[in-house]
Amino acid sequence: MVTTTTAVAAVRPPLRPPRRPRATPPPPPPARHPPPPPPSPPTASRSAAWPSPRWCSAIT
């Protein structure tokens, strides 16, 4: 009878895999948040480049 109990325990492990699918969906949403912040810094650097006349002279 002890062998039958071990067989049942082996069947339970396979049921745990289904939990992995749920972990996959959450990652995508968090990744979307990081992208938005980066756009802000670039705009600040561009505004600083406009006021500097040195860039124009360098292009010519």
Phi and psi in degrees as a GROMACS rama.xvg file:
@    title "Ramachandran Plot"
@    xaxis  label "Phi"
@    yaxis  label "Psi"
@TYPE xy
-65.0522  -34.7861  VAL-2
-64.9605  -36.0171  THR-3
-63.6198  -38.5354  THR-4
-64.7483  -38.902  THR-5
-64.1443  -37.5474  THR-6
-64.5552  -39.1472  ALA-7
-64.9738  -39.6665  VAL-8
-62.8812  -36.6342  ALA-9
-66.966  -28.583  ALA-10
-75.2546  -27.2781  VAL-11
-69.1773  -42.0464  ARG-12
-49.0433  -46.146  PRO-13
-55.7318  -26.392  PRO-14
-72.2485  -19.2704  LEU-15
-71.9288  -35.347  ARG-16
-47.1713  -40.8457  PRO-17
-52.1238  -25.627  PRO-18
-70.3291  -25.4079  ARG-19
-62.3253  -42.9815  ARG-20
-51.572  -38.2902  PRO-21
-67.1448  -31.2586  ARG-22
-70.5644  -28.4887  ALA-23
-66.3527  -46.8143  THR-24
-57.9497  -43.8591  PRO-25
-56.3509  -44.1805  PRO-26
-50.6334  -46.0742  PRO-27
-52.6382  -51.0471  PRO-28
-56.2097  -49.7136  PRO-29
-56.8192  -36.2459  PRO-30
-64.8897  -31.5526  ALA-31
-67.9932  -32.2966  ARG-32
-64.3321  -46.8247  HIS-33
-55.1173  -45.0241  PRO-34
-52.6185  -47.2255  PRO-35
-53.3364  -46.6283  PRO-36
-57.56  -45.0775  PRO-37
-51.4285  -44.3446  PRO-38
-51.5145  -35.3  PRO-39
-63.7097  -49.6439  SER-40
-54.5534  -46.9417  PRO-41
-53.6987  -43.2255  PRO-42
-61.0765  -40.2773  THR-43
-63.7577  -42.5946  ALA-44
-66.9578  -37.0228  SER-45
-65.744  -42.778  ARG-46
-61.0897  -36.3769  SER-47
-68.748  -32.5883  ALA-48
-71.1338  -34.474  ALA-49
-61.7511  -50.7215  TRP-50
-61.4918  -25.6065  PRO-51
-81.0243  111.737  SER-52
-69.1109  -16.662  PRO-53
-59.7995  -34.6613  ARG-54
-61.0502  -42.1533  TRP-55
-61.2283  -45.7629  CYS-56
-63.4738  -36.0131  SER-57
-67.2393  -35.4201  ALA-58
-68.7398  -40.2727  ILE-59
